[in-house]
Structures are given as structure tokens and as C-alpha cells.
Amino acid sequence: MGGPLWAPAPGRAYGPGMDLVELLPERLYQFAFPVGHAYLWRGPDGLTIVDTGLPGSAPLIAAAVESLGLDRRDVRNLLLTHAHPDHTGAAADIAAWGDVTVHAHAGDAEAVRGRAAVPPPVLDGWERDLYEQVHATLPDAPAPPARVDRELRDGDVVDLGGGVTATAVEVPGHTPGSVAFHLPGPGVLFTGDTIARTPDGAVIPGVFNADPGRVAESFRRQAALRPATVCFGHGAPLTDQAARLLTDAASR
């Protein structure tokens, strides 16, 4: 557990760089950054982006969208799982692309807007060195403040078009307003940083949590959804036997 969960991909130094990974044909894509993944849902009535990577990521995301033959101006929803800068760094830029509704949980909305600070993590002993390693690679500048158009609560639903909806699932612990997004129709779950996957494939609770005591219950709540595809903020997505692997990890 002391290994580098957030290390850049082998052979790719931290800095400008991103891989576009198709997870569900012509529907779900991963923007795989060295730090802080983001995702794209392609609906018939417009696009949804989940999280945005670090500041400066917007041009990479735009280029990836356009490489699919799509238009950045077709983004209709931006879903933010929490207020940390590796997830909201490009939110202000993407919100300005067009008719974009920005969604975040009420508990983190003021931090996204730049009006409040996210509580610092309570670090376990083994996390301290990892925390220092990770933050040594990150830019010093905070994420630019971004607007939040809709403050979400547990159970709120976002219409993604084509009969697909995303349900907000309150999963506090990493931050007060951490929220997962569950797409019950296609069985997709976006966990943010509440759950992670290590380089060797193990599924674990996310680290660097502001309220570690709430993390286990948030993990179990997501596992109970039994998703077919799980998209993490850090680590490779689960696209095979996802429900079993998530349930097994939650039981431990």
C-alpha cells in the first residue's frame, strides 16, 4: 500500500500528455492523464465530460473530442466529482465552450468556485511519503475558480440524453462533497477519488482523505450498485467483472 498509486504512466513524464481510451464503443471514453483522469460520455443530444484534469488540460481534451469527429461546443454537461485541482483544473475553460451546465455537490461547490478551501487530508503514516511525492509533481498554482450552475444532493438526476441519466451518489470522505455518478442504464460508475486502482490492478479505497472514517461506507455504497464499468480518478478503469471485483474489495 506504500507504492506510488498516482505515479505517471511508465515511459511518460509528468507534463502535457494524454491518452484517449475507448471504454464502450462510441459511447464512453477516458482522457487518461498522468494525474487525474477525466471521461467523456457521448449521447445523441450532446456530450458530457466527467472531471477535467489539471489546469491547462482543456486544449488536450478539446483535441481529443475533435479527433472523434465531435465538436467541443456540443458539451452540454460537466460533472465534477469533487473540488481538488486535478479534477477541476480545466473546469472554467470547458464551461466557456458553449451551453454547458456545470454540476458539483453542494458540499464542494464553494471550493470549486474558489470561495472556500477544501479541508486538508488526514494522512495515515504510509500516506505521508506518497503525498509528498505526488504534490512535488503538481503545479503550485491552484485551479482557476469555476462556476457551478447546479449544486447536487444525493439522488439528484442529470439527463445525459437518449434516455440515459446520471444519478448523484453522495460518497463523502475524500472531501465533504465528494459525489459519484451512476448511470444505471449502461451500468457505468464514476467514482472520482473515493475508490482507486493501483498499478498492479488492485481496487482500494482512495487515499488522502479529509474524513477517513467515512471512506469505508462510501466504498460499500458504490459497490452495492454493482456497476458493469467503473471509472476511477486514478488507476485503470474496470471493464470486466467490475461488480465482483468492487464487491470483493469492499468486503475486505
N, C-alpha and C positions, 0 to 999 in steps of 0.2 A: 504493500500500500504506500510505501515511501517513494515509488518510482515516479517518473515525470508524466503525469496524466495529461498535461497541457503542452507537451513538447511539440515543436513544429514537426511536420512530416519528414521522414528521412530524406536527405538529399535536397531539402528545400529550406533555405534560411528564412528567418522571420523577416517580413517586409512585404512589399507589393507582390501578390501572388494568390491565385485561387484556382481550384479545380471545379468544373461543373460536372455533377454526377446525376444521371437519371436514375431515380429510385422506382417510380411507377411510370410505365410508358406514356409519354405525352401528358402527364398529369403532375407528377411530383419530382422536384429536382433539389439537389443540395448544392449550395455555394460553400464549398469546403475550403475554409481559410486555415492558415496555420494556427490561429487562435480565434475561437468563437464562430461556429458555423451559423449560416443562415439558410433559409429554404424558400422555395417558390412553389406555390400551388397554381396550376393553370386551369381556370374554369372557362366555360363558354362565354361568360359575361364579363370577364376581366381577370386580372391576376391578383394574387395575394402573396405578400412576402412576410415571412416569419423571421424576426430579428434581422440585424443589418451589419454585423461585424464591427470592427474598429473604425474610428474616424478615418476618412479617406477611402472607404470601401465602395462608395456609391458608383464611381466610374467602372469598377470591375463588375459590379452587379449589373449595371446597365449594359455593358458589353456582352455579358453572358445572356441576358434576356434577349438582346438583339440577335445573338448567334442562333437562337431558336426560331428566328423569324418573327419575333414578337416586338412590341413597342413598349418602352418604359411608361409611356403615357397611358397605357392600359392597366396600370396598377391601380386597384380600387381599395385594397385593404392592406394595412401594415399592422401586424400583430407583434407586440413586444412582450416577451416572457418575463422580463424584469429590467431593472434600470442600470445594470452595470455597463460600462462603456464599450466592452467587446460585443455587446448585443444592441446597443442604441447608438453606436458611433456615427452611423450614416443615416439615422432616422430623420434628421432635419432635412437632409438633401433629398431623400426619397419622398418625403412628404410634399416636397415642392414640385414633383414631377407632373402633377396633374390633379385629378379629382380623387385624392387619396384620403381615406379615413384612417386615422391612427388610433389604435386600441391599446390600452395598457390597464393593468389592475389599479384600482383606486389606491391601494397601499403603496404603490411605487410611482404613481402619476406625477406627483410633485417633484420627485427626483429626476424623472425624465425631462420635466420642464426646466430643470436647473434651479428650482426654488428650495430644494431640500437636499440633504446628504443621505446617501444610503448608509444604514448602520454598518460599522466595520465587522469583519468576521471574527468569531470566537475560534481561535485556532487550537486544534489538538497538537500535541507535541510533534508528531511526524509531519504535520502540515506546514510547520513554520519554514523549514528549508525550501519546500516546494513553493510556498507563497512568495518567498524572496526570489527564487529562480524565475518564476513566471513574471513577476512585476518588474524584474530587471529587463525584460524584453519588450515591455509595453511603452508606448509613448507617454510622456509626462503630462501632456495636455488632456483635460477631461473631454468627454463627449460634448459636442455643442448642444445646448438646450434644444429640445424639440417639442412641438405642440402635441398635446393629447386631446383628440376630439371626443373620445368615448372612454369613460372610466368604467371598467368592468367589475362585476361582482360574480361570485360563484353561481354557475348555472346560466349566465348570460350567453346568448347565442349570436353568432355573426354569420350572416348569409354570404357564402362564397360563390353563389350562383350555380345553376344547373342542378338544383336540388341538394347540394352539398352544404352542410353547415359546420361551423366550428363552435364547440361548447367550451366556455371558460371554466377551468377546474382550479380552484384555489389550492395551492400547494406551498404554503409558507414554510420558511426555514432558511432557505438560501438568502432571501430578502423578505421583508414583511409582505410585499405584494407580488411575490413570485406566482406565476399562473402558467398552467399547462393548457394546451389547446388540443381538444379531442374532436376528430372528425369521425363520428360514429358510422356513417355510411361506408366510406372506404377503409375504416379501421386504422386511421393514422393518428399517432400521438406525438405532439411536440412537447418535450419535457423542459426545455430551457436548461438551466444548470442544476435542477433538483435531482437528476439522475445523470450519470456519466458512464462512459465506456473506456476502459483502459486500452493501451496499445495492444495488449495480448487478448483483447476481446471480452474481458470480464465486465459485467454490469454491476455498478456500485452506486451508492448514494453520492451525489455531488459533494465537493469539498468547499472550504472557505465559506462556511455558513454563519449567518448572523445569529441564528437561533437553532443550534444543533439539536435541541430537544424535540423539535417539531419535524425533523427531517424524515425519520422513520415512518411516521404516519402519512406524510405526504407521498413517500415512496409507495407504501402499501395501497394508498388510494388510487394511484395511477396504475399499478399492477392489476387491480381489480377490474379495470376497464378492458383488459385482455385485447390489446390492440394487435393488429397484424403487422404494422410497421411502426417503429419507434425512432424518432429523430431527436438526437441529443444536441445540446450546445457544444459539447466536447466529446469526441470519440465517434467512431463509425456507426452509422445507423444500423438498426436491426431490421432486416427484411425477411428473415427466415426463422420460424419457430419463435417469433418475438414474444408472444403471450407466455409461453412456457418459460423462456429464459428470464423474463421480467418477474414472473411469479416465483420462480426458484430463487432469484436474487432477493426478492422481498422477504421470503421465508427465512433467509439467513440473517 
